[in-house]
């Protein structure tokens, strides 16, 4: 299966491109997101980004509603909308033209450009690729119930992450249906879809459909 950063993401669509090029697999990048944001943020042009207290950079053409809560370090990109009641807990790089919706919570994440997490979503310790979309109520579960380290399960192959917290790694243009749960260490390849109310674990190949009950089929040509 295609699991590398190059397999999953077009790095032209994120301020984290240089940082991500330093890793092979996306979960390897989760530990340094906060420091990366501080470095990238310090180089952002003041005429384009307002640098607020607590290491928060917000593009001047972004829309952030007064009842949203944002903790640093954090970058909010151009023409992104952070809606009422959103909670960004820090270590969050949110790209351009994104939507962070009502009651959505973000923590230790990279959202590429044009990502939508618009309704009652949780994304933690995760990377969401260009134009990825999470339907209403879908979440990334980032800690196993037994609190052991997360392992990526890939058709009989086991790839240890060495991390207690790993959410989901969504490739470019992934669509996740409403009220789905992506279990710790889920990887979904580019252009794949997840049915609503699904419980997803392991690896979903690119250009696939993950149906109810974990059935995975290739998309029709």
C-alpha positions as CSV (number, residue, x, y, z in Angstrom):
1,X,0.0,0.0,0.0
2,X,1.0,3.6,-0.6
3,X,1.7,5.1,2.8
4,X,4.5,7.6,2.4
5,X,4.0,11.4,2.5
6,X,4.6,11.6,-1.2
7,X,2.0,8.9,-1.8
8,X,-0.7,10.7,0.2
9,X,-0.1,14.4,-0.2
10,X,0.6,17.1,-2.8
11,X,2.9,19.4,-0.8
12,X,2.2,22.4,-2.9
13,X,-0.9,22.9,-0.8
14,X,0.5,23.5,2.7
15,X,2.9,25.8,4.6
16,X,4.3,22.6,6.2
17,X,5.8,21.4,2.9
18,X,9.4,21.8,3.9
19,X,8.8,20.3,7.3
20,X,7.0,17.2,5.8
21,X,9.8,16.6,3.3
22,X,12.0,15.6,6.2
23,X,10.0,12.5,6.9
24,X,9.0,9.3,5.1
25,X,5.7,8.5,6.8
26,X,3.2,11.1,7.9
27,X,2.9,9.8,11.5
28,X,6.6,10.6,11.9
29,X,5.8,14.3,11.6
30,X,3.2,14.4,14.4
31,X,5.7,15.0,17.2
32,X,7.1,18.3,15.9
33,X,4.1,20.2,14.7
34,X,4.2,22.8,17.4
35,X,7.9,23.7,16.8
36,X,7.2,23.7,13.1
37,X,4.4,26.2,13.5
38,X,6.6,28.5,15.6
39,X,9.3,28.5,12.8
40,X,6.9,29.0,9.9
41,X,4.9,31.6,11.8
42,X,7.9,33.7,12.5
43,X,8.6,34.0,8.8
44,X,5.1,35.0,7.7
45,X,4.7,38.5,6.3
46,X,3.1,40.9,8.8
47,X,1.1,42.6,6.0
48,X,-0.7,39.3,5.4
49,X,-1.0,37.8,8.9
50,X,-1.9,39.3,12.3
51,X,0.4,37.9,15.0
52,X,-1.6,37.8,18.2
53,X,-0.5,36.8,21.7
54,X,0.4,33.2,22.5
55,X,2.0,32.5,19.1
56,X,-1.1,32.7,17.0
57,X,-0.9,33.9,13.3
58,X,-4.2,34.6,11.6
59,X,-4.4,35.6,7.9
60,X,-6.0,39.1,7.7
61,X,-8.5,37.9,5.1
62,X,-9.6,34.9,7.3
63,X,-12.9,35.0,9.2
64,X,-12.8,34.0,12.8
65,X,-16.0,34.4,14.8
66,X,-15.8,35.9,18.3
67,X,-17.0,32.8,20.0
68,X,-14.3,30.6,18.6
69,X,-11.4,29.7,20.9
70,X,-7.9,29.5,19.5
71,X,-4.9,28.5,21.5
72,X,-1.3,28.7,20.2
73,X,0.9,27.8,18.6
74,X,-1.5,28.1,15.6
75,X,-1.6,29.4,12.0
76,X,-4.9,30.2,10.3
77,X,-4.6,30.5,6.5
78,X,-6.0,32.9,3.9
79,X,-9.8,33.0,3.5
80,X,-10.3,30.3,6.1
81,X,-13.4,30.4,8.2
82,X,-13.4,29.5,11.8
83,X,-17.0,29.3,12.8
84,X,-18.8,30.0,16.2
85,X,-18.0,27.5,18.9
86,X,-14.9,26.1,17.2
87,X,-12.1,25.0,19.6
88,X,-8.5,25.0,18.4
89,X,-6.4,23.6,21.2
90,X,-3.0,24.5,19.8
91,X,-0.3,22.9,17.6
92,X,-2.7,23.4,14.7
93,X,-1.7,24.5,11.2
94,X,-4.9,25.3,9.2
95,X,-4.3,26.0,5.5
96,X,-6.0,28.4,3.1
97,X,-9.7,28.2,2.2
98,X,-10.5,25.8,5.0
99,X,-13.6,25.6,7.2
100,X,-13.4,24.8,10.9
101,X,-17.0,24.5,12.0
102,X,-19.3,24.8,14.9
103,X,-18.2,22.6,17.8
104,X,-15.3,21.3,15.9
105,X,-12.1,20.6,17.9
106,X,-8.6,20.5,16.5
107,X,-5.4,19.5,18.4
108,X,-1.9,18.8,17.0
109,X,-2.9,18.7,13.4
110,X,-1.9,19.8,9.9
111,X,-4.9,20.7,7.7
112,X,-3.8,21.3,4.1
113,X,-5.5,23.9,2.0
114,X,-9.3,23.6,1.3
115,X,-9.9,21.1,4.1
116,X,-13.4,21.1,5.6
117,X,-14.1,20.0,9.1
118,X,-17.4,21.9,9.3
119,X,-19.8,20.3,11.7
120,X,-19.1,18.6,15.1
121,X,-15.8,17.1,14.2
122,X,-12.7,16.1,16.2
123,X,-9.3,15.9,14.6
124,X,-6.4,15.2,16.9
125,X,-2.8,14.1,16.1
126,X,-3.8,13.9,12.5
127,X,-2.9,15.2,9.0
128,X,-5.7,16.0,6.5
129,X,-4.7,16.4,2.9
130,X,-5.7,18.9,0.2
131,X,-9.5,19.1,-0.1
132,X,-10.1,16.4,2.5
133,X,-13.6,16.6,3.9
134,X,-15.1,15.1,7.1
135,X,-18.8,14.8,7.2
136,X,-20.9,16.0,10.2
137,X,-20.0,14.2,13.4
138,X,-17.1,12.2,12.0
139,X,-14.0,12.1,14.3
140,X,-10.5,10.8,14.5
141,X,-9.9,8.6,17.6
142,X,-6.3,9.1,18.6
143,X,-5.7,6.9,21.6
144,X,-6.3,3.1,21.9
145,X,-8.6,1.9,24.7
146,X,-5.7,0.0,26.3
147,X,-3.4,3.1,26.0
148,X,-0.7,1.1,24.2
149,X,1.4,2.5,21.4
150,X,-0.4,2.8,18.0
151,X,0.6,0.4,15.2
152,X,-0.4,0.9,11.6
153,X,-2.0,-2.3,10.3
154,X,-1.5,-2.7,6.6
155,X,-2.7,-6.0,5.2
156,X,-0.7,-8.2,7.6
157,X,2.2,-5.8,7.9
158,X,2.5,-3.9,11.2
159,X,4.3,-0.6,11.3
160,X,5.0,0.7,14.8
161,X,4.6,4.4,15.2
162,X,6.2,4.6,18.7
163,X,3.4,7.0,19.7
164,X,0.6,6.7,22.1
165,X,-1.4,9.2,20.2
166,X,-2.0,8.9,16.4
167,X,-5.3,9.9,14.8
168,X,-5.9,9.6,11.1
169,X,-3.8,10.4,8.1
170,X,-6.1,11.4,5.3
171,X,-4.8,11.7,1.7
172,X,-5.8,14.4,-0.7
173,X,-9.5,14.6,-1.6
174,X,-10.6,12.0,0.9
175,X,-14.3,12.1,1.8
176,X,-15.4,10.8,5.2
177,X,-19.1,10.2,5.7
178,X,-21.1,11.6,8.6
179,X,-20.8,10.1,12.1
180,X,-17.9,7.9,11.1
181,X,-15.1,7.0,13.6
182,X,-11.5,6.7,12.3
183,X,-9.7,4.5,14.8
184,X,-6.1,5.3,15.9
185,X,-3.6,4.9,13.1
186,X,-6.1,4.9,10.3
187,X,-4.6,5.8,6.9
188,X,-6.9,6.6,3.9
189,X,-5.3,7.0,0.5
190,X,-6.0,9.7,-2.0
191,X,-9.4,10.1,-3.6
192,X,-11.1,7.5,-1.4
193,X,-14.5,7.6,0.2
194,X,-15.8,6.3,3.6
195,X,-19.5,5.5,3.9
196,X,-21.4,7.3,6.7
197,X,-21.6,5.7,10.1
198,X,-18.5,3.6,9.5
199,X,-15.9,2.4,11.9
200,X,-12.6,2.4,10.1
201,X,-9.2,0.9,11.1
202,X,-6.0,0.1,9.3
203,X,-5.3,1.2,5.7
204,X,-7.8,2.1,3.0
205,X,-6.0,2.2,-0.4
206,X,-6.3,5.2,-2.7
207,X,-9.2,5.4,-5.1
208,X,-11.3,3.1,-2.9
209,X,-14.7,3.0,-1.2
210,X,-14.8,1.9,2.5
211,X,-18.3,0.5,3.0
212,X,-20.3,-0.4,6.1
213,X,-18.7,-3.3,7.9
214,X,-15.2,-2.5,6.8
215,X,-15.7,-3.8,3.2
216,X,-13.3,-2.0,0.9
217,X,-13.8,-2.0,-2.9
218,X,-12.0,-0.1,-5.7
219,X,-13.8,2.8,-7.3
220,X,-15.2,2.1,-10.7
221,X,-13.1,3.3,-13.6
